[in-house]
Amino acid sequence: MADDEEAPDTREAEKKLRIVERTEGAVRMEIAGEDHTLLALLTSVLLDDPQVDIATYSIPETLQSNPILYVKMKAGDPLEAVKTALKALSAAFEEFEQNYKAAIV
């Protein structure tokens, strides 16, 4: 892969997230193709972070629109908080998968 090319999954991730509004200490982002399944978990993990003041989401029209995630920080960067929460969820999913596979073998 050439230096100027991005991995396909990176380009796909960029298409899924769109920053709707960003201020110092807060961000509102649209997450394409997701629903309550991911957003409920994500907001829960975000709220476990003591630096997060508010983490919530809305789905304006359930069948026709993408959810909007809102994160407001007491301190720190909201995008970094979202990245950290997503990494924590990914690790939890991987651990679950390993435990599940070990249990059924």
N, C-alpha and C positions, 0 to 999 in steps of 0.2 A: 504494500500500500504506500503510495507517495506521501510525502510529508504534509502536503496541503489537503489530503483527503481525510475525512473523518470516518470513524467506524459507523456502520449502518445503524447500530443501536443508539449511538449518540445523536445522530440526525433525527431518529424517530422520537427520542426523548424530547428534543427541542420542539418538535411538532406538538407534543402532548401538553406542554406547559406554556402558558402565555401570561406574562405579567400584565395585569389590568391596571394596577396602581401601586406605586411604591413611594413611601415616605421614609423619613428617618425613624427607624424602629417599627415599621409596619409594612406589610405587603398583602396585596389581594391578587390572587392568581387563579386563572382558569385552568382546569385539568381535564383535557379532552378524553372522552371515552371511559371515564370512571364513574362510580356511583357510591352509594352509601357504604358498600362493602369495604372499600379502601379508605374513604374519607373518615368514617367513624373511627377506624383504627388509628389513622394518622393523627387526628385531632386528640385522641386519647394519649398517644405517645408524646405529642407536643406538650400537652398539659402536665405531663410528668416532669418537664423541664422547669426548674424554678425561675429561669429567666423569662419564660413565656408568660405574658399577662393574659392574653386572650387567644384562643385557637377555636375557630368555628368554621362552618361551611354552610352554603345554601345551594339548592338546586332550583333555580327559578321556575322552570317548567320541566317536571320530572321526565317526560318522554322525549323532549325535544332540545334540551340544553345540557351543557356541561356544568359540573359543580364549580363553585367559586370558593376557594379556601382563603380565609382571612386569618392572619397571624400578627399579633401586636406584642412587642417585647417590652419587658421592664428594663432590660439591658441586652445589648448584643444585636447581631444581624439576624433578621427573620429568615432570610434565605438559607443561612447556615443552619439555623434551627430546623428548618424543613429538611435539609439534606441529612442532618444528623438523625432525625426521626425516621426518615426513609431507610437509612442504613441500618438502624436498629430493627425496624420491621423486617427488612431483608434477612438479617441475621436470625431473627426469631423464626421466620418461615423456613430457612435452611435447617435450623436445629429441629424444628418440628418434622420436616421431611426425613431427616436422618433417623430420628427416633421412631417415626412411623415405619420406615423401611426395616429397621432393626427389629421392630415388634412383629412384623408379618413374615419374617424369614424363618 
